[in-house]
């Protein structure tokens, strides 16, 4: 895995990753619940799944 930053990251900076996961099959309520993000950040999309 390789992650590239769009700007310099200093020690102590908070970083986040939008996983944009894809799953096989339908996105049922159970699948959405299994991949729900619970970080509580106001900028969070609420899911680890791709759009």
mmCIF entry with sequence, helices, sheets and N, C-alpha, C, O atoms, coordinates in Angstrom:
data_MODEL
# 
_entry.id   MODEL 
# 
_entity.id                         1 
_entity.type                       polymer 
_entity.pdbx_number_of_molecules   1 
# 
_entity_poly.entity_id                      1 
_entity_poly.type                           'polypeptide(L)' 
_entity_poly.nstd_linkage                   no 
_entity_poly.nstd_monomer                   no 
_entity_poly.pdbx_seq_one_letter_code       
;(UNK)(UNK)(UNK)(UNK)(UNK)(UNK)(UNK)(UNK)(UNK)(UNK)(UNK)(UNK)(UNK)(UNK)(UNK)(UNK)
(UNK)(UNK)(UNK)(UNK)(UNK)(UNK)(UNK)(UNK)(UNK)(UNK)(UNK)(UNK)(UNK)(UNK)(UNK)(UNK)
(UNK)(UNK)(UNK)(UNK)(UNK)(UNK)(UNK)(UNK)(UNK)(UNK)(UNK)(UNK)(UNK)(UNK)(UNK)(UNK)
(UNK)(UNK)(UNK)
;
_entity_poly.pdbx_seq_one_letter_code_can   XXXXXXXXXXXXXXXXXXXXXXXXXXXXXXXXXXXXXXXXXXXXXXXXXXX 
_entity_poly.pdbx_strand_id                 A 
# 
loop_
_entity_poly_seq.entity_id 
_entity_poly_seq.num 
_entity_poly_seq.mon_id 
_entity_poly_seq.hetero 
1 1  UNK n 
1 2  UNK n 
1 3  UNK n 
1 4  UNK n 
1 5  UNK n 
1 6  UNK n 
1 7  UNK n 
1 8  UNK n 
1 9  UNK n 
1 10 UNK n 
1 11 UNK n 
1 12 UNK n 
1 13 UNK n 
1 14 UNK n 
1 15 UNK n 
1 16 UNK n 
1 17 UNK n 
1 18 UNK n 
1 19 UNK n 
1 20 UNK n 
1 21 UNK n 
1 22 UNK n 
1 23 UNK n 
1 24 UNK n 
1 25 UNK n 
1 26 UNK n 
1 27 UNK n 
1 28 UNK n 
1 29 UNK n 
1 30 UNK n 
1 31 UNK n 
1 32 UNK n 
1 33 UNK n 
1 34 UNK n 
1 35 UNK n 
1 36 UNK n 
1 37 UNK n 
1 38 UNK n 
1 39 UNK n 
1 40 UNK n 
1 41 UNK n 
1 42 UNK n 
1 43 UNK n 
1 44 UNK n 
1 45 UNK n 
1 46 UNK n 
1 47 UNK n 
1 48 UNK n 
1 49 UNK n 
1 50 UNK n 
1 51 UNK n 
# 
_struct_asym.id          A 
_struct_asym.entity_id   1 
# 
_struct_conf.conf_type_id            HELX_P 
_struct_conf.id                      HELX_P1 
_struct_conf.pdbx_PDB_helix_id       AA1 
_struct_conf.beg_label_comp_id       UNK 
_struct_conf.beg_label_asym_id       A 
_struct_conf.beg_label_seq_id        29 
_struct_conf.pdbx_beg_PDB_ins_code   ? 
_struct_conf.end_label_comp_id       UNK 
_struct_conf.end_label_asym_id       A 
_struct_conf.end_label_seq_id        34 
_struct_conf.pdbx_end_PDB_ins_code   ? 
_struct_conf.beg_auth_comp_id        UNK 
_struct_conf.beg_auth_asym_id        A 
_struct_conf.beg_auth_seq_id         29 
_struct_conf.end_auth_comp_id        UNK 
_struct_conf.end_auth_asym_id        A 
_struct_conf.end_auth_seq_id         34 
_struct_conf.pdbx_PDB_helix_class    1 
_struct_conf.details                 ? 
_struct_conf.pdbx_PDB_helix_length   6 
# 
_struct_conf_type.id          HELX_P 
_struct_conf_type.criteria    ? 
_struct_conf_type.reference   ? 
# 
loop_
_atom_site.group_PDB 
_atom_site.id 
_atom_site.type_symbol 
_atom_site.label_atom_id 
_atom_site.label_alt_id 
_atom_site.label_comp_id 
_atom_site.label_asym_id 
_atom_site.label_entity_id 
_atom_site.label_seq_id 
_atom_site.pdbx_PDB_ins_code 
_atom_site.Cartn_x 
_atom_site.Cartn_y 
_atom_site.Cartn_z 
_atom_site.occupancy 
_atom_site.B_iso_or_equiv 
_atom_site.pdbx_formal_charge 
_atom_site.auth_seq_id 
_atom_site.auth_comp_id 
_atom_site.auth_asym_id 
_atom_site.auth_atom_id 
_atom_site.pdbx_PDB_model_num 
ATOM 1   N N  . UNK A 1 1  ? 0.845   -1.165 0.000  1.00 0.00 ? 1  UNK A N  1 
ATOM 2   C CA . UNK A 1 1  ? 0.000   0.000  0.000  1.00 0.00 ? 1  UNK A CA 1 
ATOM 3   C C  . UNK A 1 1  ? 0.894   1.233  0.000  1.00 0.00 ? 1  UNK A C  1 
ATOM 4   O O  . UNK A 1 1  ? 1.926   1.259  0.671  1.00 0.00 ? 1  UNK A O  1 
ATOM 5   N N  . UNK A 1 2  ? 0.502   2.236  -0.742 1.00 0.00 ? 2  UNK A N  1 
ATOM 6   C CA . UNK A 1 2  ? 1.220   3.509  -0.804 1.00 0.00 ? 2  UNK A CA 1 
ATOM 7   C C  . UNK A 1 2  ? 0.218   4.623  -0.568 1.00 0.00 ? 2  UNK A C  1 
ATOM 8   O O  . UNK A 1 2  ? -0.838  4.664  -1.200 1.00 0.00 ? 2  UNK A O  1 
ATOM 9   N N  . UNK A 1 3  ? 0.549   5.516  0.333  1.00 0.00 ? 3  UNK A N  1 
ATOM 10  C CA . UNK A 1 3  ? -0.305  6.669  0.609  1.00 0.00 ? 3  UNK A CA 1 
ATOM 11  C C  . UNK A 1 3  ? 0.506   7.924  0.357  1.00 0.00 ? 3  UNK A C  1 
ATOM 12  O O  . UNK A 1 3  ? 1.609   8.067  0.884  1.00 0.00 ? 3  UNK A O  1 
ATOM 13  N N  . UNK A 1 4  ? -0.025  8.827  -0.435 1.00 0.00 ? 4  UNK A N  1 
ATOM 14  C CA . UNK A 1 4  ? 0.634   10.085 -0.753 1.00 0.00 ? 4  UNK A CA 1 
ATOM 15  C C  . UNK A 1 4  ? -0.149  11.234 -0.132 1.00 0.00 ? 4  UNK A C  1 
ATOM 16  O O  . UNK A 1 4  ? -1.374  11.288 -0.241 1.00 0.00 ? 4  UNK A O  1 
ATOM 17  N N  . UNK A 1 5  ? 0.551   12.137 0.510  1.00 0.00 ? 5  UNK A N  1 
ATOM 18  C CA . UNK A 1 5  ? -0.096  13.299 1.128  1.00 0.00 ? 5  UNK A CA 1 
ATOM 19  C C  . UNK A 1 5  ? -0.089  14.470 0.155  1.00 0.00 ? 5  UNK A C  1 
ATOM 20  O O  . UNK A 1 5  ? 0.860   14.644 -0.610 1.00 0.00 ? 5  UNK A O  1 
ATOM 21  N N  . UNK A 1 6  ? -1.139  15.266 0.186  1.00 0.00 ? 6  UNK A N  1 
ATOM 22  C CA . UNK A 1 6  ? -1.233  16.428 -0.695 1.00 0.00 ? 6  UNK A CA 1 
ATOM 23  C C  . UNK A 1 6  ? -0.514  17.639 -0.110 1.00 0.00 ? 6  UNK A C  1 
ATOM 24  O O  . UNK A 1 6  ? -0.353  18.659 -0.781 1.00 0.00 ? 6  UNK A O  1 
ATOM 25  N N  . UNK A 1 7  ? -0.083  17.521 1.147  1.00 0.00 ? 7  UNK A N  1 
ATOM 26  C CA . UNK A 1 7  ? 0.671   18.599 1.792  1.00 0.00 ? 7  UNK A CA 1 
ATOM 27  C C  . UNK A 1 7  ? 1.576   17.981 2.848  1.00 0.00 ? 7  UNK A C  1 
ATOM 28  O O  . UNK A 1 7  ? 1.408   16.816 3.207  1.00 0.00 ? 7  UNK A O  1 
ATOM 29  N N  . UNK A 1 8  ? 2.523   18.746 3.340  1.00 0.00 ? 8  UNK A N  1 
ATOM 30  C CA . UNK A 1 8  ? 3.454   18.251 4.357  1.00 0.00 ? 8  UNK A CA 1 
ATOM 31  C C  . UNK A 1 8  ? 2.702   17.904 5.641  1.00 0.00 ? 8  UNK A C  1 
ATOM 32  O O  . UNK A 1 8  ? 1.770   18.604 6.036  1.00 0.00 ? 8  UNK A O  1 
ATOM 33  N N  . UNK A 1 9  ? 3.119   16.819 6.282  1.00 0.00 ? 9  UNK A N  1 
ATOM 34  C CA . UNK A 1 9  ? 2.518   16.391 7.547  1.00 0.00 ? 9  UNK A CA 1 
ATOM 35  C C  . UNK A 1 9  ? 3.587   16.503 8.624  1.00 0.00 ? 9  UNK A C  1 
ATOM 36  O O  . UNK A 1 9  ? 4.660   15.909 8.519  1.00 0.00 ? 9  UNK A O  1 
ATOM 37  N N  . UNK A 1 10 ? 3.281   17.264 9.645  1.00 0.00 ? 10 UNK A N  1 
ATOM 38  C CA . UNK A 1 10 ? 4.219   17.452 10.754 1.00 0.00 ? 10 UNK A CA 1 
ATOM 39  C C  . UNK A 1 10 ? 3.875   16.497 11.888 1.00 0.00 ? 10 UNK A C  1 
ATOM 40  O O  . UNK A 1 10 ? 2.746   16.019 11.993 1.00 0.00 ? 10 UNK A O  1 
ATOM 41  N N  . UNK A 1 11 ? 4.866   16.227 12.736 1.00 0.00 ? 11 UNK A N  1 
ATOM 42  C CA . UNK A 1 11 ? 4.627   15.396 13.918 1.00 0.00 ? 11 UNK A CA 1 
ATOM 43  C C  . UNK A 1 11 ? 3.499   16.007 14.734 1.00 0.00 ? 11 UNK A C  1 
ATOM 44  O O  . UNK A 1 11 ? 3.489   17.214 14.978 1.00 0.00 ? 11 UNK A O  1 
ATOM 45  N N  . UNK A 1 12 ? 2.553   15.186 15.154 1.00 0.00 ? 12 UNK A N  1 
ATOM 46  C CA . UNK A 1 12 ? 1.423   15.657 15.948 1.00 0.00 ? 12 UNK A CA 1 
ATOM 47  C C  . UNK A 1 12 ? 0.205   16.051 15.134 1.00 0.00 ? 12 UNK A C  1 
ATOM 48  O O  . UNK A 1 12 ? -0.874  16.234 15.698 1.00 0.00 ? 12 UNK A O  1 
ATOM 49  N N  . UNK A 1 13 ? 0.351   16.189 13.797 1.00 0.00 ? 13 UNK A N  1 
ATOM 50  C CA . UNK A 1 13 ? -0.801  16.511 12.949 1.00 0.00 ? 13 UNK A CA 1 
ATOM 51  C C  . UNK A 1 13 ? -1.774  15.334 12.924 1.00 0.00 ? 13 UNK A C  1 
ATOM 52  O O  . UNK A 1 13 ? -1.356  14.176 12.916 1.00 0.00 ? 13 UNK A O  1 
ATOM 53  N N  . UNK A 1 14 ? -3.055  15.632 12.913 1.00 0.00 ? 14 UNK A N  1 
ATOM 54  C CA . UNK A 1 14 ? -4.070  14.593 12.795 1.00 0.00 ? 14 UNK A CA 1 
ATOM 55  C C  . UNK A 1 14 ? -4.326  14.346 11.318 1.00 0.00 ? 14 UNK A C  1 
ATOM 56  O O  . UNK A 1 14 ? -4.521  15.286 10.548 1.00 0.00 ? 14 UNK A O  1 
ATOM 57  N N  . UNK A 1 15 ? -4.324  13.082 10.930 1.00 0.00 ? 15 UNK A N  1 
ATOM 58  C CA . UNK A 1 15 ? -4.611  12.726 9.540  1.00 0.00 ? 15 UNK A CA 1 
ATOM 59  C C  . UNK A 1 15 ? -5.777  11.740 9.520  1.00 0.00 ? 15 UNK A C  1 
ATOM 60  O O  . UNK A 1 15 ? -6.068  11.087 10.523 1.00 0.00 ? 15 UNK A O  1 
ATOM 61  N N  . UNK A 1 16 ? -6.425  11.643 8.396  1.00 0.00 ? 16 UNK A N  1 
ATOM 62  C CA . UNK A 1 16 ? -7.517  10.683 8.244  1.00 0.00 ? 16 UNK A CA 1 
ATOM 63  C C  . UNK A 1 16 ? -7.432  10.059 6.859  1.00 0.00 ? 16 UNK A C  1 
ATOM 64  O O  . UNK A 1 16 ? -6.804  10.603 5.951  1.00 0.00 ? 16 UNK A O  1 
ATOM 65  N N  . UNK A 1 17 ? -8.072  8.916  6.719  1.00 0.00 ? 17 UNK A N  1 
ATOM 66  C CA . UNK A 1 17 ? -8.080  8.191  5.451  1.00 0.00 ? 17 UNK A CA 1 
ATOM 67  C C  . UNK A 1 17 ? -9.525  7.883  5.087  1.00 0.00 ? 17 UNK A C  1 
ATOM 68  O O  . UNK A 1 17 ? -10.271 7.356  5.912  1.00 0.00 ? 17 UNK A O  1 
ATOM 69  N N  . UNK A 1 18 ? -9.922  8.201  3.876  1.00 0.00 ? 18 UNK A N  1 
ATOM 70  C CA . UNK A 1 18 ? -11.238 7.815  3.371  1.00 0.00 ? 18 UNK A CA 1 
ATOM 71  C C  . UNK A 1 18 ? -11.031 6.514  2.599  1.00 0.00 ? 18 UNK A C  1 
ATOM 72  O O  . UNK A 1 18 ? -10.529 6.531  1.475  1.00 0.00 ? 18 UNK A O  1 
ATOM 73  N N  . UNK A 1 19 ? -11.409 5.403  3.191  1.00 0.00 ? 19 UNK A N  1 
ATOM 74  C CA . UNK A 1 19 ? -11.096 4.088  2.641  1.00 0.00 ? 19 UNK A CA 1 
ATOM 75  C C  . UNK A 1 19 ? -11.755 3.821  1.293  1.00 0.00 ? 19 UNK A C  1 
ATOM 76  O O  . UNK A 1 19 ? -11.159 3.145  0.454  1.00 0.00 ? 19 UNK A O  1 
ATOM 77  N N  . UNK A 1 20 ? -12.961 4.325  1.056  1.00 0.00 ? 20 UNK A N  1 
ATOM 78  C CA . UNK A 1 20 ? -13.659 4.118  -0.221 1.00 0.00 ? 20 UNK A CA 1 
ATOM 79  C C  . UNK A 1 20 ? -13.702 2.632  -0.609 1.00 0.00 ? 20 UNK A C  1 
ATOM 80  O O  . UNK A 1 20 ? -13.384 2.272  -1.742 1.00 0.00 ? 20 UNK A O  1 
ATOM 81  N N  . UNK A 1 21 ? -14.098 1.776  0.339  1.00 0.00 ? 21 UNK A N  1 
ATOM 82  C CA . UNK A 1 21 ? -14.147 0.334  0.111  1.00 0.00 ? 21 UNK A CA 1 
ATOM 83  C C  . UNK A 1 21 ? -15.264 -0.039 -0.850 1.00 0.00 ? 21 UNK A C  1 
ATOM 84  O O  . UNK A 1 21 ? -16.319 0.595  -0.872 1.00 0.00 ? 21 UNK A O  1 
ATOM 85  N N  . UNK A 1 22 ? -15.021 -1.071 -1.642 1.00 0.00 ? 22 UNK A N  1 
ATOM 86  C CA . UNK A 1 22 ? -16.077 -1.609 -2.499 1.00 0.00 ? 22 UNK A CA 1 
ATOM 87  C C  . UNK A 1 22 ? -16.388 -3.026 -2.024 1.00 0.00 ? 22 UNK A C  1 
ATOM 88  O O  . UNK A 1 22 ? -15.496 -3.744 -1.573 1.00 0.00 ? 22 UNK A O  1 
ATOM 89  N N  . UNK A 1 23 ? -17.628 -3.417 -2.125 1.00 0.00 ? 23 UNK A N  1 
ATOM 90  C CA . UNK A 1 23 ? -18.056 -4.749 -1.705 1.00 0.00 ? 23 UNK A CA 1 
ATOM 91  C C  . UNK A 1 23 ? -18.780 -5.423 -2.858 1.00 0.00 ? 23 UNK A C  1 
ATOM 92  O O  . UNK A 1 23 ? -19.408 -4.766 -3.688 1.00 0.00 ? 23 UNK A O  1 
ATOM 93  N N  . UNK A 1 24 ? -18.682 -6.742 -2.895 1.00 0.00 ? 24 UNK A N  1 
ATOM 94  C CA . UNK A 1 24 ? -19.415 -7.506 -3.902 1.00 0.00 ? 24 UNK A CA 1 
ATOM 95  C C  . UNK A 1 24 ? -20.878 -7.596 -3.489 1.00 0.00 ? 24 UNK A C  1 
ATOM 96  O O  . UNK A 1 24 ? -21.189 -7.666 -2.300 1.00 0.00 ? 24 UNK A O  1 
ATOM 97  N N  . UNK A 1 25 ? -21.748 -7.595 -4.441 1.00 0.00 ? 25 UNK A N  1 
ATOM 98  C CA . UNK A 1 25 ? -23.168 -7.751 -4.150 1.00 0.00 ? 25 UNK A CA 1 
ATOM 99  C C  . UNK A 1 25 ? -23.841 -6.439 -3.792 1.00 0.00 ? 25 UNK A C  1 
ATOM 100 O O  . UNK A 1 25 ? -23.291 -5.354 -3.981 1.00 0.00 ? 25 UNK A O  1 
ATOM 101 N N  . UNK A 1 26 ? -25.046 -6.577 -3.270 1.00 0.00 ? 26 UNK A N  1 
ATOM 102 C CA . UNK A 1 26 ? -25.869 -5.405 -2.945 1.00 0.00 ? 26 UNK A CA 1 
ATOM 103 C C  . UNK A 1 26 ? -25.442 -4.768 -1.639 1.00 0.00 ? 26 UNK A C  1 
ATOM 104 O O  . UNK A 1 26 ? -24.889 -5.426 -0.757 1.00 0.00 ? 26 UNK A O  1 
ATOM 105 N N  . UNK A 1 27 ? -25.702 -3.500 -1.532 1.00 0.00 ? 27 UNK A N  1 
ATOM 106 C CA . UNK A 1 27 ? -25.444 -2.770 -0.288 1.00 0.00 ? 27 UNK A CA 1 
ATOM 107 C C  . UNK A 1 27 ? -26.692 -2.814 0.585  1.00 0.00 ? 27 UNK A C  1 
ATOM 108 O O  . UNK A 1 27 ? -27.487 -1.875 0.600  1.00 0.00 ? 27 UNK A O  1 
ATOM 109 N N  . UNK A 1 28 ? -26.848 -3.880 1.285  1.00 0.00 ? 28 UNK A N  1 
ATOM 110 C CA . UNK A 1 28 ? -28.000 -4.031 2.171  1.00 0.00 ? 28 UNK A CA 1 
ATOM 111 C C  . UNK A 1 28 ? -27.775 -3.209 3.435  1.00 0.00 ? 28 UNK A C  1 
ATOM 112 O O  . UNK A 1 28 ? -26.685 -2.684 3.662  1.00 0.00 ? 28 UNK A O  1 
ATOM 113 N N  . UNK A 1 29 ? -28.801 -3.107 4.239  1.00 0.00 ? 29 UNK A N  1 
ATOM 114 C CA . UNK A 1 29 ? -28.675 -2.394 5.514  1.00 0.00 ? 29 UNK A CA 1 
ATOM 115 C C  . UNK A 1 29 ? -27.609 -3.046 6.382  1.00 0.00 ? 29 UNK A C  1 
ATOM 116 O O  . UNK A 1 29 ? -26.879 -2.354 7.092  1.00 0.00 ? 29 UNK A O  1 
ATOM 117 N N  . UNK A 1 30 ? -27.513 -4.373 6.332  1.00 0.00 ? 30 UNK A N  1 
ATOM 118 C CA . UNK A 1 30 ? -26.505 -5.085 7.128  1.00 0.00 ? 30 UNK A CA 1 
ATOM 119 C C  . UNK A 1 30 ? -25.093 -4.746 6.657  1.00 0.00 ? 30 UNK A C  1 
ATOM 120 O O  . UNK A 1 30 ? -24.190 -4.572 7.476  1.00 0.00 ? 30 UNK A O  1 
ATOM 121 N N  . UNK A 1 31 ? -24.901 -4.654 5.348  1.00 0.00 ? 31 UNK A N  1 
ATOM 122 C CA . UNK A 1 31 ? -23.584 -4.292 4.808  1.00 0.00 ? 31 UNK A CA 1 
ATOM 123 C C  . UNK A 1 31 ? -23.240 -2.864 5.208  1.00 0.00 ? 31 UNK A C  1 
ATOM 124 O O  . UNK A 1 31 ? -22.123 -2.596 5.651  1.00 0.00 ? 31 UNK A O  1 
ATOM 125 N N  . UNK A 1 32 ? -24.187 -1.947 5.057  1.00 0.00 ? 32 UNK A N  1 
ATOM 126 C CA . UNK A 1 32 ? -23.927 -0.557 5.445  1.00 0.00 ? 32 UNK A CA 1 
ATOM 127 C C  . UNK A 1 32 ? -23.602 -0.460 6.931  1.00 0.00 ? 32 UNK A C  1 
ATOM 128 O O  . UNK A 1 32 ? -22.722 0.306  7.323  1.00 0.00 ? 32 UNK A O  1 
ATOM 129 N N  . UNK A 1 33 ? -24.300 -1.228 7.758  1.00 0.00 ? 33 UNK A N  1 
ATOM 130 C CA . UNK A 1 33 ? -24.038 -1.202 9.200  1.00 0.00 ? 33 UNK A CA 1 
ATOM 131 C C  . UNK A 1 33 ? -22.660 -1.773 9.523  1.00 0.00 ? 33 UNK A C  1 
ATOM 132 O O  . UNK A 1 33 ? -21.970 -1.279 10.414 1.00 0.00 ? 33 UNK A O  1 
ATOM 133 N N  . UNK A 1 34 ? -22.264 -2.815 8.795  1.00 0.00 ? 34 UNK A N  1 
ATOM 134 C CA . UNK A 1 34 ? -20.959 -3.440 9.042  1.00 0.00 ? 34 UNK A CA 1 
ATOM 135 C C  . UNK A 1 34 ? -19.809 -2.494 8.717  1.00 0.00 ? 34 UNK A C  1 
ATOM 136 O O  . UNK A 1 34 ? -18.741 -2.587 9.323  1.00 0.00 ? 34 UNK A O  1 
ATOM 137 N N  . UNK A 1 35 ? -20.016 -1.583 7.766  1.00 0.00 ? 35 UNK A N  1 
ATOM 138 C CA . UNK A 1 35 ? -18.967 -0.660 7.351  1.00 0.00 ? 35 UNK A CA 1 
ATOM 139 C C  . UNK A 1 35 ? -19.247 0.776  7.778  1.00 0.00 ? 35 UNK A C  1 
ATOM 140 O O  . UNK A 1 35 ? -18.705 1.713  7.192  1.00 0.00 ? 35 UNK A O  1 
ATOM 141 N N  . UNK A 1 36 ? -20.073 0.951  8.777  1.00 0.00 ? 36 UNK A N  1 
ATOM 142 C CA . UNK A 1 36 ? -20.360 2.295  9.289  1.00 0.00 ? 36 UNK A CA 1 
ATOM 143 C C  . UNK A 1 36 ? -19.124 2.844  9.993  1.00 0.00 ? 36 UNK A C  1 
ATOM 144 O O  . UNK A 1 36 ? -18.418 2.111  10.685 1.00 0.00 ? 36 UNK A O  1 
ATOM 145 N N  . UNK A 1 37 ? -18.873 4.114  9.817  1.00 0.00 ? 37 UNK A N  1 
ATOM 146 C CA . UNK A 1 37 ? -17.778 4.775  10.529 1.00 0.00 ? 37 UNK A CA 1 
ATOM 147 C C  . UNK A 1 37 ? -18.369 5.457  11.758 1.00 0.00 ? 37 UNK A C  1 
ATOM 148 O O  . UNK A 1 37 ? -19.414 6.104  11.694 1.00 0.00 ? 37 UNK A O  1 
ATOM 149 N N  . UNK A 1 38 ? -17.686 5.297  12.851 1.00 0.00 ? 38 UNK A N  1 
ATOM 150 C CA . UNK A 1 38 ? -18.171 5.871  14.110 1.00 0.00 ? 38 UNK A CA 1 
ATOM 151 C C  . UNK A 1 38 ? -17.175 6.858  14.701 1.00 0.00 ? 38 UNK A C  1 
ATOM 152 O O  . UNK A 1 38 ? -17.086 7.009  15.920 1.00 0.00 ? 38 UNK A O  1 
ATOM 153 N N  . UNK A 1 39 ? -16.427 7.528  13.834 1.00 0.00 ? 39 UNK A N  1 
ATOM 154 C CA . UNK A 1 39 ? -15.382 8.446  14.312 1.00 0.00 ? 39 UNK A CA 1 
ATOM 155 C C  . UNK A 1 39 ? -15.951 9.733  14.912 1.00 0.00 ? 39 UNK A C  1 
ATOM 156 O O  . UNK A 1 39 ? -15.292 10.384 15.723 1.00 0.00 ? 39 UNK A O  1 
ATOM 157 N N  . UNK A 1 40 ? -17.161 10.096 14.519 1.00 0.00 ? 40 UNK A N  1 
ATOM 158 C CA . UNK A 1 40 ? -17.885 11.276 15.010 1.00 0.00 ? 40 UNK A CA 1 
ATOM 159 C C  . UNK A 1 40 ? -17.312 12.612 14.531 1.00 0.00 ? 40 UNK A C  1 
ATOM 160 O O  . UNK A 1 40 ? -17.663 13.661 15.072 1.00 0.00 ? 40 UNK A O  1 
ATOM 161 N N  . UNK A 1 41 ? -16.456 12.586 13.545 1.00 0.00 ? 41 UNK A N  1 
ATOM 162 C CA . UNK A 1 41 ? -15.945 13.836 12.986 1.00 0.00 ? 41 UNK A CA 1 
ATOM 163 C C  . UNK A 1 41 ? -17.059 14.527 12.207 1.00 0.00 ? 41 UNK A C  1 
ATOM 164 O O  . UNK A 1 41 ? -17.815 13.854 11.507 1.00 0.00 ? 41 UNK A O  1 
ATOM 165 N N  . UNK A 1 42 ? -17.183 15.852 12.307 1.00 0.00 ? 42 UNK A N  1 
ATOM 166 C CA . UNK A 1 42 ? -18.222 16.554 11.550 1.00 0.00 ? 42 UNK A CA 1 
ATOM 167 C C  . UNK A 1 42 ? -18.028 16.437 10.035 1.00 0.00 ? 42 UNK A C  1 
ATOM 168 O O  . UNK A 1 42 ? -18.988 16.594 9.281  1.00 0.00 ? 42 UNK A O  1 
ATOM 169 N N  . UNK A 1 43 ? -16.814 16.168 9.583  1.00 0.00 ? 43 UNK A N  1 
ATOM 170 C CA . UNK A 1 43 ? -16.539 16.034 8.151  1.00 0.00 ? 43 UNK A CA 1 
ATOM 171 C C  . UNK A 1 43 ? -16.726 14.608 7.643  1.00 0.00 ? 43 UNK A C  1 
ATOM 172 O O  . UNK A 1 43 ? -16.626 14.370 6.439  1.00 0.00 ? 43 UNK A O  1 
ATOM 173 N N  . UNK A 1 44 ? -16.993 13.660 8.528  1.00 0.00 ? 44 UNK A N  1 
ATOM 174 C CA . UNK A 1 44 ? -17.088 12.241 8.162  1.00 0.00 ? 44 UNK A CA 1 
ATOM 175 C C  . UNK A 1 44 ? -18.316 11.969 7.302  1.00 0.00 ? 44 UNK A C  1 
ATOM 176 O O  . UNK A 1 44 ? -19.377 12.553 7.524  1.00 0.00 ? 44 UNK A O  1 
ATOM 177 N N  . UNK A 1 45 ? -18.169 11.078 6.317  1.00 0.00 ? 45 UNK A N  1 
ATOM 178 C CA . UNK A 1 45 ? -19.301 10.661 5.479  1.00 0.00 ? 45 UNK A CA 1 
ATOM 179 C C  . UNK A 1 45 ? -20.165 9.619  6.181  1.00 0.00 ? 45 UNK A C  1 
ATOM 180 O O  . UNK A 1 45 ? -21.264 9.321  5.714  1.00 0.00 ? 45 UNK A O  1 
ATOM 181 N N  . UNK A 1 46 ? -19.690 9.057  7.295  1.00 0.00 ? 46 UNK A N  1 
ATOM 182 C CA . UNK A 1 46 ? -20.460 8.081  8.052  1.00 0.00 ? 46 UNK A CA 1 
ATOM 183 C C  . UNK A 1 46 ? -20.322 6.651  7.573  1.00 0.00 ? 46 UNK A C  1 
ATOM 184 O O  . UNK A 1 46 ? -20.977 5.752  8.100  1.00 0.00 ? 46 UNK A O  1 
ATOM 185 N N  . UNK A 1 47 ? -19.472 6.431  6.573  1.00 0.00 ? 47 UNK A N  1 
ATOM 186 C CA . UNK A 1 47 ? -19.280 5.088  6.039  1.00 0.00 ? 47 UNK A CA 1 
ATOM 187 C C  . UNK A 1 47 ? -17.849 4.928  5.547  1.00 0.00 ? 47 UNK A C  1 
ATOM 188 O O  . UNK A 1 47 ? -17.189 5.899  5.179  1.00 0.00 ? 47 UNK A O  1 
ATOM 189 N N  . UNK A 1 48 ? -17.382 3.676  5.549  1.00 0.00 ? 48 UNK A N  1 
ATOM 190 C CA . UNK A 1 48 ? -16.079 3.373  4.963  1.00 0.00 ? 48 UNK A CA 1 
ATOM 191 C C  . UNK A 1 48 ? -16.237 2.897  3.525  1.00 0.00 ? 48 UNK A C  1 
ATOM 192 O O  . UNK A 1 48 ? -15.248 2.631  2.842  1.00 0.00 ? 48 UNK A O  1 
ATOM 193 N N  . UNK A 1 49 ? -17.490 2.788  3.062  1.00 0.00 ? 49 UNK A N  1 
ATOM 194 C CA . UNK A 1 49 ? -17.767 2.330  1.703  1.00 0.00 ? 49 UNK A CA 1 
ATOM 195 C C  . UNK A 1 49 ? -17.584 3.455  0.689  1.00 0.00 ? 49 UNK A C  1 
ATOM 196 O O  . UNK A 1 49 ? -17.734 4.636  1.003  1.00 0.00 ? 49 UNK A O  1 
ATOM 197 N N  . UNK A 1 50 ? -17.256 3.051  -0.534 1.00 0.00 ? 50 UNK A N  1 
ATOM 198 C CA . UNK A 1 50 ? -17.143 4.022  -1.624 1.00 0.00 ? 50 UNK A CA 1 
ATOM 199 C C  . UNK A 1 50 ? -18.514 4.612  -1.921 1.00 0.00 ? 50 UNK A C  1 
ATOM 200 O O  . UNK A 1 50 ? -19.540 4.026  -1.576 1.00 0.00 ? 50 UNK A O  1 
ATOM 201 N N  . UNK A 1 51 ? -18.524 5.748  -2.546 1.00 0.00 ? 51 UNK A N  1 
ATOM 202 C CA . UNK A 1 51 ? -19.783 6.427  -2.890 1.00 0.00 ? 51 UNK A CA 1 
ATOM 203 C C  . UNK A 1 51 ? -20.565 5.695  -3.924 1.00 0.00 ? 51 UNK A C  1 
ATOM 204 O O  . UNK A 1 51 ? -21.643 6.142  -4.314 1.00 0.00 ? 51 UNK A O  1 
# 
